[in-house]
Amino acid sequence: MFILQNEEKLFQASYPKAMHGILGKYSLILVSGDLHRKLRNVVVSFVNSSKSSPKFLHCVEELSITMMESWNGLDQVAFFSQAKTFTMSIMVNHLLNIKPGEPRALEILEDFEMYMKGFISLPIYIPGTAYSKAIKARERLSTMVKKIMKERVKNKIKIKGLINKEGEDFLDMILAKQNLSEEEMVSVVLDILLGGYETTATLLSLIVYFLAHSPNTFQKLKEEQQAMRKNKEDGEPLNWEDYKKMEFTYHVICEALRCGNVVKFVHRKALQDVKFKGILIPSGWKVLPIFTGAHFDTFLHDKPHEFNPWRWTDEEMHKKVTPFGGGKRLCPGADLAKVVIGFFLHHLVLNYRWKIKADEVPLAYPYVEFRRGLMLEIEPARDALLEKN
């Protein structure tokens, strides 16, 4: 927390040059100072305007239901890949107005898969290597976003005066930002897509994994969602007020982040000589705050390797754990991810039960992967069947 809270004062983001080639020079992960504040404000405004909007909430719920309806008649599903498709569908629909199943949506998903593989490859820029493929994938994504932006501007000019503020989406909002260059706009869009797709899908998969191994947690979560459904008409959609009641769901999300560690560490550099608890960190030295170390510290947590969402009822937990980072680089998309996961879990726990084979475990690759793609053995929940009958 000392390092995270002293961003731009004593420490600064300092990622390997190879990541600059993949992410682009305007990525929110890489930039610092005034540029970071400017771009982060755009992302925060997107999140704040989206997280409670009926249009966004309806999209999340519809895609959640559609995904689960596709499981009818199945006894197994490869959940990790489906979670990625689900979160990508939400983001491209809400950001770029691309509907799920459109060819462009599938192209974006494929390029992001290639994009992510480049982060864990040798940074050798030779045709055919994972690193070079990742850079090419980023270039294709950038070109596609620019094309969509130009189409949007062209269409706006054609129907000028016929669209009111209520009809605008994020792309309209970002195009109206006079203080952003085209490259900055593209970078913001790709950052939001990356965060909303990869990390949200990974966290959702970790929660499903942990719930399969914690029957008590599953039952408590189901009870919270059942209580919410009792106050609604049959088939009535969820809304923002429903989400705000998902207190235990939030504890489950935080505990999954503590145990799963979607982001295991970050890269920082000392801006000056720093003394901390008798240790001298010379100016210019790299510092790697390893979240996993704090999250599994026996001095901070009782039985740290045990998945226990109830520990989050203690307000002190938020001082011991950094589930969404901290300081000026606190994850700007955290609220959006929590809404997506909360809505999805509502329908999942009310409609299905699942088991996972004993040899299926999350792997640090260094990003989270699953040995078998998180293959779930699923069956409809008995009470859900009773309701349908």
N, C-alpha and C positions, 0 to 999 in steps of 0.2 A: 504493500500500500504506500510505503514511503516513496518508492520509485514512481508509481503510477500517479500519485498526488503531486509530484514535483515535475510533471511534464512541462517542457519549455523553460523551466527554471534551472534545474540541476541535470535533467536528462532529456534526451530527444530521440524520437524514433530513428532507427538506423538499421535498415534491412539490407541483406546481401544484394550486390549489384545485379545478380542473376534474376532476382524477383522484379527489379525495375523493368527488365526487358519483357516480362510476362504481363505485369500489371499496368504498365504505362506510367509515364512520369507524373500524371495528375491523380493517381489513385489515392483515395482517402487514407489508405494504410501507410503510404509512403511520405506524403507531404507533411509539412510542419508550418507553424507560425500562422500568419494572416491567411494564407491560402487554405490551410487546413480548416480554420474557423469558417471561412466563406463557403467551402464545399460542404462541410459538416452541417451548417445551417440549412442548406438546401435539402439534405437527407432528413434532418430532423423535421423540417416543415412538411415533407412528404409523409413521414411516419405519423405525425400529429394529425394531419388531415385525413389519413387513410384508416387508422386503427379503429375508429368508431363510426365510420361512414356506413350507412345501410348497404350501399352498393358493394363495398368491399366485403362486408360480413356475409352478405348473401352469396357472393362469389365463392368465398371459403367454404360455406356450408354446402352449397350445391356440389362443388367438386369433391368434398368429403363424402357426401352421400353417393355420388356417382361412382367413386372409387370402390366403396364397400358393396354397392349393388353389383359391380363387376365380379365380385367374389362368389356370387350365388352359384351353388353347385360345386364349388371347389373345396378341397380339403387341405390344400397347401398354397401358400403365396410367397413369392420372393419379395419381402417387404421393403428392403433397402432401396431397390431400384424403383419400386412403386412410389415410395415416399419422395424420391427425387423428381419423378414425373409430376407428382401432385404439387409439390412446392414450386417447381418451375412453371407449371400451368397457371398457378395463382399469380406469380410475378409478371409473366409476359402478358397476361390478360390485363392486369391492373396498371402496369407500366406502359405497355406498348399497344394495348388493345388488340392483341393477337389471341384468337380463340384456341382452346385446347384442341389438338388434333390437326391444326393447320400445318402445312409443310414447313413454314418458317419456324413454328414452335419446336418441331422435331429437330430442325437444323441447329437451333440455339442450344437445345439440350445436348446434342452430340458434341458441339463445339465446347461447351462448358465442361463436359466430361474430359475432353482432351486437354483443355485449359488447366484443370486441376491436376492432372497427371504430371504436368510440367513442373509443378512446385516441388515434387519429390524426385526429380530426375537430375542427372549430372548436367550442369549448365554448359553443354557443348552445342554450339550453333552450327550443326552440320545437317543437311537434308536427311530426313528419316529418323532423327533422334527425337525422343519425347519432348525435349526442350524446344527444339525448332518447331515441332508440330504445335506445341502450346502457343508459341508466338504467332504462328500462322492462324491458329484458331482465334486468337485475340484480334488479329487484324480483320478476319472475316466478320466477327461479332461487331467490331467497330464500324466496318463498312455497312453492315445491315442496319445498325442503329442510325447512322447518318442518312441512309436512304429513307428510312421511315420518317425521320425528322423532316427531311426535304419534302416528302409526300404530304406530311401534315401541314407544313407551311403553305404549300401550293393549294391544298384544299381549303385552308382557312381564307386565303385571298379570294378564292372563287365564291365562297359563301359568306363573305365579310358582312357582319352586322346581323347574321341570323342565329348566332350562337351566343347564349348568355353565359354568365359565370358558372351557373349550376351544371352546364353541359361540359365543362372543361375537366380534363383529367390531368395526371401528373405531367405527361409530355407537353401539354399546352402550358402548364405552369412553368416548366423549366425553359421552354422556348421563349417565354416572356421575360426571363431573367436577362436584363441588358448587360449585367456585369460579368456574365459568363461567356467564355469563348466556346467555339464548337467542340474543341477537344475536351474542355472541362465538362461540358454537358454530356458528352459521350461517356466520359470516365465516371461521372456520377451515376448514370444509368447502369453501366456495367457493374459498378460497386454494389448498387442496390440489388441487382439481379444475382450477383455472386453470394452476397450475404443472405438474401431471402431464400435462395435456392439451396445451396450446399450446407450451410451451418444449420438451417432450420430442419432440413431433411435428416441430417445426422443426429441432431438432438431428439427429434421425434422417434427415430429408430432406437436410440439408446433408451428412451422412456419405455417403449414397447418391450425391449429386452429386459429391463429391470422389473417391469410389472409382471412379466412371466415368471420371475424368480421370487416375487414378493406377493403372495396371495392376500395378505392383510392389507397391503397398500392398494391392490386392485379393488378389494371389496370396499374400502373406505372411499376411494375415488368414485366407484360406481354409485355408492349411496349418495354422495354429493350431487352427482349428475341426475340421479333418479329424483331427488328432492326438487331439483330445478324443473324437471319435466312435469311434475305433479301440478305445478302452478300454470301450466300452459295448455292450450287447446291441442287436440290431436293434430299433428302435422304443422303446428305453428312454429315459424323459424325462431332461432335464437337472436338476441339483440345485445347491444352493448351493456345494458343493465344485467343481463344474465351472466355475461362474462365477468363482470365485477364481483359476482358472488362466488366465483370459482377459487376460493381461498386455498383449499387443500390441493387443487390442481396446480396452483402456483408453487406450493411447497414441493410437489412432485417434480416440476420443471427445474427448480433450483437444485434439488438433491441429485437429479440426473446430470446436471452440469457439474456439480461437485465431484460425483463419482466417475462420470464419463469423460470429462475434460476434453471437450470439442477443440478448444484452443489450449495447448499445453504450456506454451511460453510465448513471450514477445521479445522483440529485439530493441534494445535501447543503447544509447551512447552517453557517457558522462560529458557534460558541457564544461565542467571545471573539476578541480580536485574535490572529492566528496568524502566526508568522514561520517561513518554510520556505525554505531556500536563498536568503536575501536578499530574498525576496518577502514583503510584508505583506498578509495577507488580513484586512480589517477585520471586526469582530464584526457578525453579521447578514447578511453577504454570502453569496450563493449560490455554490456550488462544484460543478462538473460533472466528476468523474473520468471521462475518456473511455477506456474499455478498449481501443478500437480503436487509439488512439495508442500504447499500450504494446505491444500485440500485433503491430504492424507496425513497431516501432522497429528500425532497422538497427543501432543500437548494442547492442541486447539480443539480436537474433536474426540468424543467418546466412541470407541469402536469405529474408526474412520472408514474402514473397508466395508462397512455394513450400510446397505441402502436403507435409509431411515428418514423419510420426509417429515416425520413428526419433530425432528430436531429443529426445524425451521420455525416452530412456534416461539422459539427463543429469539428475541430481537437482536441479541448479541451476535447471532450467526452472520448477520450482514457485515459485521466488522471483522469476521474471521475468514470470510470467503469472498471471492471476486467472481461470481457466476457470469457477469457480463463485462468484466474488466473494471476499470475505474479511472478516476481523474478526467482530464479533458478528452480522453479517447474511450470513454465509456461507450459500449456498443450502441450506436444511434438507432439501430433497428430492433432493439430488445423488445419493445412493447408490441411491435408488429408480429414478431415470432411467437410471443406468448399468446396472442389472440388466435393465430392460426392453429397452434398446438392445442389450445383449450377447446376450440370448436371441434377439431378433429377427434380429440379424445372423448368428447361428449358422445358422439355417435359410435365410436369404436367400442367403448366399454359397455354401452347399453345394448349393442347388437351382436357382439362377438366375444368368444373366449379363445385363447390360443395357448399353445405349448411350443417350446423350442428344444431342439435336440441338445443333449448334454455337451457335445463337442463344438457347439456354436458359441463363439465368444467374440467380443469386440477386440480388434487388434489396433495397435498404434503403428501407423504405416508411413510417416508419423501421424498422418491424419487418420481419423477413425475409419476402419473398414471392418467387414464381417467375413469370417471364414467361408461361409456358404451363402453370403448375400442376405443373411437373416431370414432363412426359410421358416415360415410359421405354419404349424399345423392348426388350422382354424375350424371352429364349429359355431353355428349361431347360438347366441345366448338363449337359454330355455325360456326366460321371462319375456324375451323379445318375440319368440315364437308364439307364446301364449297370447301376447297383445295382437299379433297379426291374425291369429285364428279367432 
